[in-house]
Amino acid sequence: MSVKRIAQVIGIKPEEIEEYERIHANVWPQVLATIKKSNIKNYSIFRYEHLLFAYMEYTGANYEEDMKLIAADPETQRWWKITDPMQNQVPEAQVGEWWHTISENFHLE
């Protein structure tokens, strides 16, 4: 099985940090189920000051299609309506990106 490692960053508004961390301590079960069903494993979000860093491993065969499945899920859309306003894009974000994907420079298995 091939694993695609993905790292992403986005800003977090200082006044939203406490609430963001509170709700992520208990992510809705349907949101988690959709992530798992879409072949995402080993998913973590870290915070450094006003920057969020996400790491995940994708084990499916069609990343773009699986991301569309996540985006089409009504419960995930409802979750994003809460979390998106808490965030702000980094200046490096590309057109069509919310979280900015960053390149891997080193990996040790």
C-alpha positions as CSV (number, residue, x, y, z in Angstrom):
1,M,0.0,0.0,0.0
2,S,1.3,3.4,-1.0
3,V,1.2,6.2,1.5
4,K,1.1,9.9,0.5
5,R,2.3,12.1,3.4
6,I,0.6,15.6,3.4
7,A,1.5,18.6,5.5
8,Q,-0.5,21.8,5.5
9,V,-0.6,25.1,7.3
10,I,-3.1,27.8,8.1
11,G,-3.4,30.7,10.5
12,I,-5.6,30.7,13.6
13,K,-7.1,34.0,14.8
14,P,-5.7,34.7,18.3
15,E,-9.2,35.3,19.8
16,E,-10.4,31.9,18.4
17,I,-7.6,29.6,19.8
18,E,-9.4,28.6,22.9
19,E,-12.6,27.7,21.1
20,Y,-10.8,26.0,18.2
21,E,-8.9,23.7,20.7
22,R,-12.0,23.1,22.7
23,I,-14.1,21.8,19.8
24,H,-11.2,19.8,18.4
25,A,-11.0,17.9,21.7
26,N,-14.3,16.3,20.7
27,V,-14.6,16.3,16.9
28,W,-18.1,15.1,15.7
29,P,-18.2,11.4,15.0
30,Q,-19.6,11.8,11.4
31,V,-16.7,14.2,10.5
32,L,-14.2,11.6,11.8
33,A,-16.0,8.8,10.0
34,T,-15.9,10.7,6.7
35,I,-12.2,11.4,7.1
36,K,-11.5,7.7,7.7
37,K,-13.8,6.6,4.8
38,S,-11.8,8.9,2.5
39,N,-8.5,7.0,3.2
40,I,-7.0,9.5,5.6
41,K,-4.9,8.0,8.4
42,N,-2.6,9.3,11.1
43,Y,-4.1,12.8,11.0
44,S,-2.9,15.4,13.5
45,I,-3.3,19.2,13.9
46,F,-0.7,21.1,15.9
47,R,-0.6,24.7,16.9
48,Y,2.4,27.0,17.2
49,E,1.3,30.4,18.3
50,H,-1.0,31.6,15.5
51,L,-0.2,28.9,13.0
52,L,-1.9,25.5,12.7
53,F,0.1,22.6,11.2
54,A,-1.7,19.5,9.9
55,Y,-0.2,16.2,9.1
56,M,-2.0,13.3,7.5
57,E,-1.3,10.1,5.5
58,Y,-3.4,9.3,2.5
59,T,-3.7,5.6,1.6
60,G,-6.3,5.6,-1.1
61,A,-5.9,5.4,-4.9
62,N,-7.5,8.8,-5.9
63,Y,-6.7,11.6,-3.6
64,E,-8.7,14.3,-5.5
65,E,-11.9,12.1,-5.5
66,D,-11.6,11.3,-1.8
67,M,-11.2,15.0,-1.0
68,K,-14.4,15.7,-3.0
69,L,-16.2,13.0,-0.8
70,I,-15.1,14.9,2.3
71,A,-16.1,18.2,0.9
72,A,-19.5,16.9,-0.1
73,D,-20.4,15.5,3.3
74,P,-23.1,17.7,4.9
75,E,-21.8,17.2,8.5
76,T,-18.3,18.2,7.4
77,Q,-19.7,21.3,5.6
78,R,-21.4,22.2,8.9
79,W,-18.2,21.7,10.8
80,W,-16.3,23.9,8.3
81,K,-18.9,26.7,8.8
82,I,-17.8,26.8,12.4
83,T,-14.0,26.3,12.0
84,D,-13.3,28.2,8.8
85,P,-14.1,31.7,10.3
86,M,-11.6,30.9,13.1
87,Q,-8.8,30.5,10.5
88,N,-7.0,32.8,8.1
89,Q,-5.0,31.7,5.1
90,V,-1.2,32.1,5.0
91,P,0.1,34.5,2.3
92,E,1.5,31.5,0.4
93,A,-1.9,29.9,-0.1
94,Q,-2.6,29.1,-3.8
95,V,-5.8,29.7,-5.6
96,G,-8.3,27.0,-4.5
97,E,-6.4,26.2,-1.3
98,W,-7.7,26.9,2.2
99,W,-5.1,25.1,4.1
100,H,-1.7,25.6,2.3
101,T,0.0,22.3,1.4
102,I,3.8,22.5,2.1
103,S,6.5,20.3,0.6
104,E,8.2,17.5,2.4
105,N,12.0,18.0,2.8
106,F,13.0,15.0,4.8
107,H,11.5,11.7,5.8
108,L,12.9,8.8,7.8
109,E,10.9,5.6,7.9
